[in-house]
Amino acid sequence: MPVRTIWSALLMTMILGAGCKVQEAPAPAMQHSSRQPPVKNVILLIGDGMGLAQISAALYSNNNKLALEQFTAIGLHKPTSANDLITDSAAGATAFSCGQKTYNGAIGVNADTVPCYTILEEAEARGYATGLIATATIVHATPASFIAHQPMRILYEDIAEDILKTEVDLIIGGGKRYFDRREKDNLDLYAKLQEKGYQVSDYSREELRDIYLTGKRNFAYFTADKHPLPAVAGRDYLPTALKMACAFLEKRSSKGFFLMVEGSQIDWGGHANDGRLVIEEMLDFDRAVAAALNYAKKDGQTLVIVTGDHESGGLALNPGSGMNAVEARFTTNGHTAAMVPVFAYGPTESLFTGIYDNTEIYYKIKQSMGFTTETSSARP
């Protein structure tokens, strides 16, 4: 029996054994103050592989300026997984989405492979609009961990099926092939999204910037057949997608929205030990950060959080570096266990200062949005 089938069967057995219920995160070790008012919207931007050195390299390669400098509430998170001091993107993103440490490779499941209730799913259940944007495939580890429940991150086609089990309002990212030209079956999930009422389009039909969204239908746009191009090859949709998503999601629910945006390929620059790729991806990500900040400043009810899931490459800015001439060197082609910066702007931003586990980001978002243990399926 193929490995994918074995894992899928195992997961289904565990879900059925748990009464088809996902496991909610346990209460945090330390309760935070709840005196601050909840926010209406949350924009969580994740720079995959983005540590302090990646931020510094981009800063010094951009005339000493980044949008990230506008944040005054700054903290550090400890990016360990349940089974390793060094996390991968799947366990790191699941910590953000579910508030639980899990094993490397886990997508929206805890260390015992039991599906966990994600912040996106809870927002959806409470009537909030929700969205996911990535510069990788939309079924890649980080976006998948907010919307899917699979024991292994490589089960891309199963993750695509999980997306159709939700009512996520907006998805923008690569990976069209996992929806319409699948290997495990003949399902056309692209068509099934349309059958569900989604407005669906892709890179082969029209440019993202040319699409008009009324807000009346859910929206899915595939930016590539598999992974999108890197920024150095001309990919520039991330800031556009973020601005489009905010305008769209605010029409979808009067309660507010939760939006996760990933700058995926910063990580790939670290793995490739390619300093230029890291810097260009960081600058592209920072332009999306600037767009999020502009929206939040005008709106006044939006919390913007920027962080990375882990650091990639063990990047150092070596002697000989100058302004706009960084000498980037790497210690590994994998991830490191270095703590990762967290930036916050907007109502409840002070919750994100200090040093804490990566799981605490989940609880801080929940507190900011005023979520309790009760959920509601009604959307105004």
Secondary structure as UniProt FT lines:
FT   HELIX           3..17
FT   TURN            18..20
FT   STRAND          41..47
FT   TURN            48..49
FT   HELIX           52..60
FT   TURN            61..64
FT   HELIX           67..70
FT   STRAND          73..78
FT   HELIX           89..98
FT   TURN            104..105
FT   TURN            111..112
FT   STRAND          115..116
FT   HELIX           119..125
FT   TURN            126..127
FT   STRAND          129..137
FT   TURN            138..139
FT   HELIX           141..144
FT   TURN            145..147
FT   TURN            153..154
FT   HELIX           156..164
FT   STRAND          170..174
FT   HELIX           177..180
FT   HELIX           189..195
FT   TURN            196..197
FT   STRAND          199..202
FT   TURN            203..205
FT   HELIX           208..210
FT   STRAND          219..222
FT   HELIX           231..233
FT   HELIX           237..252
FT   STRAND          257..263
FT   TURN            264..265
FT   HELIX           266..271
FT   TURN            272..273
FT   HELIX           275..299
FT   STRAND          302..307
FT   STRAND          311..312
FT   STRAND          316..317
FT   TURN            319..320
FT   TURN            323..324
FT   STRAND          328..329
FT   STRAND          335..336
FT   STRAND          340..345
FT   TURN            347..348
FT   HELIX           349..352
FT   STRAND          354..357
FT   TURN            358..359
FT   HELIX           360..369
//
